[in-house]
Amino acid sequence: MCKRHDNPGAFQCEMQNEPEPKNAIGSVSELSSAEIMRRTNTLDRYTVPKETTRLTAFIDIGLGVCWYGVVAWDERFNGSLVDAGPFPKQTREYFAARDARPSLKESYPAGYTDEQLVYAALRDLSGQILGRVYPRQDTGEPVRVGACLIDSNYLTDAVFQFVRESPYGAILYPARGYAKTSNARPMNEWAVKPGERVGPWWRLGTPANGCGRLVTHDPDYWKTFLADRLQTPPGGGGCF
């Protein structure tokens, strides 16, 4: 009853599996696949816009495939996707992760454990996206990825070991989404720990096991942030 009182909409959706109609819980803007497909900057793959000031990347881990994206940003928070896809590369444009061809298990020697598969995939994928030079539009000036996050919710130990041993360790950050509950304090209200870096709905610090560094973030906030960027008209700031 406390959860129902605090957030009736979430209670109906998450605990009763009976989400309320959109109109009952306020206006919700939906993303249109057609609109997203029209959001192209006409540049070739791997080419970054001339206004780019930094490149970031993210790797999401799975045992069927890993997923990655590389994004160019400017100082007005305009973003451009310059490379993305599954790893290993697939033979079909549309597929399910459980039906990947080839899958990670098919791409590496038989007998690899799940941890060994993930470590090998991260090693090869990071070399592919972090070792690449991305040319700037018009000038061809080389730009490299400055920060890459890796989801560490799954096979955490293998991810941290890879980051420690990778030649790209200086720009690699294990990341973990913070699972909220209805009675939990928002991340922005957490006390700041010594040595911790704090940004909008993210924190960079040392995990509880004391092993390396970890970016903790609020995935709900950043999903909303991205959805907003995908609905912001081009021509100003904050458009993806």
C-alpha positions in Angstrom: 0.0 0.0 0.0 2.9 2.3 0.6 4.2 1.8 -2.9 0.7 2.3 -4.3 0.3 5.5 -2.4 3.8 6.9 -3.5 3.4 6.1 -7.2 0.0 4.8 -8.3 1.1 4.6 -12.0 4.2 2.6 -11.3 2.3 0.3 -8.9 -0.3 -0.5 -11.5 2.3 -1.1 -14.2 5.1 -2.9 -12.3 3.3 -4.7 -9.5 -0.2 -5.4 -11.0 0.9 -5.8 -14.6 -2.0 -3.5 -15.5 -0.6 -0.3 -16.8 -3.0 2.6 -16.9 -3.9 4.3 -20.2 -1.6 7.2 -21.1 -4.3 9.8 -20.6 -4.8 8.6 -17.0 -1.3 9.3 -15.9 -0.5 12.4 -17.9 0.8 13.2 -21.3 3.4 10.8 -22.7 5.2 11.6 -26.0 6.1 8.6 -28.0 9.1 8.1 -30.3 8.3 7.5 -34.0 10.5 5.1 -35.9 9.9 7.2 -39.1 10.9 10.4 -37.4 14.1 8.8 -36.0 15.0 7.4 -39.4 14.8 10.9 -40.8 17.3 12.2 -38.3 20.4 11.8 -40.4 23.3 14.2 -40.9 24.2 12.6 -44.3 27.8 11.9 -43.2 29.5 8.6 -43.9 29.9 6.1 -41.1 32.8 6.8 -38.8 32.9 10.5 -39.9 32.2 13.0 -37.1 30.6 16.4 -37.6 32.9 19.4 -37.8 31.5 20.8 -34.5 32.4 17.7 -32.5 34.4 18.3 -29.3 34.3 14.8 -27.9 33.5 11.1 -28.7 32.0 8.7 -26.2 31.1 5.0 -26.5 29.1 2.4 -24.6 29.2 -1.4 -24.6 26.3 -3.5 -23.4 27.2 -7.2 -22.7 25.4 -10.3 -23.7 26.3 -13.9 -24.3 24.6 -13.9 -27.7 26.1 -10.7 -28.9 27.5 -7.5 -27.4 26.0 -4.2 -28.4 27.9 -0.9 -28.8 27.5 2.7 -29.9 29.9 5.6 -30.6 28.5 9.1 -30.4 30.0 12.5 -31.3 29.0 15.5 -29.2 29.3 19.2 -29.5 29.2 21.8 -26.7 25.5 22.4 -27.2 24.8 18.7 -26.5 24.0 17.9 -30.1 24.8 14.3 -30.6 25.5 12.2 -33.8 25.7 8.4 -33.9 28.8 7.6 -35.9 29.0 3.9 -35.4 26.8 1.2 -33.7 25.9 -2.4 -34.0 26.3 -5.9 -32.6 29.5 -7.7 -32.0 30.2 -10.1 -33.6 29.0 -8.6 -36.8 25.8 -10.3 -38.0 24.8 -11.7 -41.4 21.2 -10.3 -41.1 19.9 -6.8 -40.5 17.1 -8.0 -38.2 17.6 -10.8 -35.6 17.1 -11.7 -32.0 20.0 -11.8 -29.6 19.1 -15.5 -28.7 19.4 -16.3 -32.5 22.6 -14.4 -33.3 24.6 -15.8 -36.2 27.3 -16.0 -35.3 27.0 -15.8 -31.6 29.9 -15.2 -29.2 30.2 -18.9 -28.5 30.5 -19.6 -32.2 33.2 -16.9 -32.6 35.6 -18.2 -29.9 37.1 -21.6 -29.1 34.8 -24.2 -27.7 35.0 -24.7 -24.0 35.3 -21.0 -23.1 33.4 -20.1 -19.9 30.9 -17.2 -19.9 33.6 -15.0 -18.3 36.2 -15.9 -20.8 33.8 -15.2 -23.7 33.0 -11.8 -22.3 36.6 -11.0 -21.7 37.6 -12.0 -25.3 34.7 -10.1 -26.8 35.6 -6.9 -24.8 39.2 -7.2 -25.9 38.4 -7.5 -29.6 35.5 -5.0 -29.6 37.4 -2.3 -27.7 40.2 -2.6 -30.1 37.7 -2.1 -32.9 36.1 1.0 -31.6 38.7 2.6 -29.4 41.7 1.8 -31.6 40.0 3.5 -34.6 40.6 7.1 -35.7 37.4 8.9 -36.7 38.0 11.6 -39.3 36.4 15.0 -38.8 34.1 16.3 -41.5 35.8 18.4 -44.2 39.2 18.5 -42.6 39.8 14.8 -41.9 41.4 15.7 -38.6 41.6 12.5 -36.5 39.3 12.2 -33.5 39.4 9.4 -30.9 37.0 8.1 -28.3 37.7 9.9 -25.0 35.5 7.8 -22.7 33.9 4.4 -23.0 31.5 2.8 -20.5 30.9 -0.9 -20.1 27.8 -2.3 -18.5 29.0 -4.2 -15.5 25.7 -5.5 -14.1 26.4 -8.9 -15.7 29.6 -10.9 -15.1 31.0 -8.0 -13.1 34.3 -9.6 -12.2 35.2 -10.3 -15.8 34.4 -6.6 -16.8 36.5 -5.2 -14.0 39.4 -7.5 -14.8 39.3 -6.5 -18.5 39.3 -2.8 -17.6 42.3 -3.3 -15.3 44.3 -5.2 -18.0 43.2 -3.3 -21.1 45.6 -1.0 -23.0 42.6 1.4 -23.1 42.1 1.2 -19.4 42.5 5.0 -19.0 39.3 5.7 -20.9 37.3 2.6 -19.8 34.7 2.8 -17.0 32.6 0.0 -15.7 29.0 1.2 -15.3 26.0 0.1 -13.4 22.4 1.4 -13.4 20.9 2.2 -10.0 17.7 0.2 -9.5 15.3 2.6 -7.8 12.4 1.7 -5.5 9.4 3.8 -4.6 10.8 4.7 -1.2 14.5 5.2 -2.2 16.2 8.5 -2.0 17.0 10.0 -5.5 20.6 9.7 -6.5 21.1 13.5 -6.5 20.3 13.5 -2.8 23.0 10.9 -1.9 25.8 12.1 0.3 29.1 12.6 -1.6 31.8 10.2 -0.6 35.5 11.3 -0.4 37.1 11.2 -3.8 33.8 10.8 -5.6 33.0 12.7 -8.8 29.4 13.8 -9.1 27.4 14.8 -12.1 23.7 15.0 -13.1 22.3 11.6 -12.1 25.7 9.9 -12.2 28.6 9.3 -9.8 32.1 8.1 -10.4 33.8 6.4 -7.4 35.1 3.2 -6.0 32.7 0.3 -5.7 32.0 -1.5 -2.5 34.5 -4.3 -3.3 37.2 -1.6 -3.6 38.1 -2.9 -7.1 38.9 -0.1 -9.5 36.3 2.6 -10.3 32.6 2.5 -11.2 30.1 4.9 -12.8 26.7 4.6 -11.1 23.9 6.2 -13.0 20.1 6.5 -13.0 19.0 4.7 -16.2 15.5 6.1 -16.1 16.8 9.7 -16.1 19.2 9.1 -19.0 16.6 7.1 -21.1 14.3 10.1 -20.8 17.2 12.5 -21.6 17.9 10.5 -24.8 14.2 10.4 -25.8 14.0 14.1 -25.4 17.1 14.6 -27.6 15.4 12.4 -30.2 12.4 14.7 -30.2 14.3 18.0 -30.2 14.1 19.7 -33.6 17.5 20.2 -35.4 18.9 23.7 -35.7 19.5 24.5 -32.1 21.1 22.7 -29.1 20.3 19.3 -27.6 19.3 17.5 -30.8 20.4 13.9 -31.4 
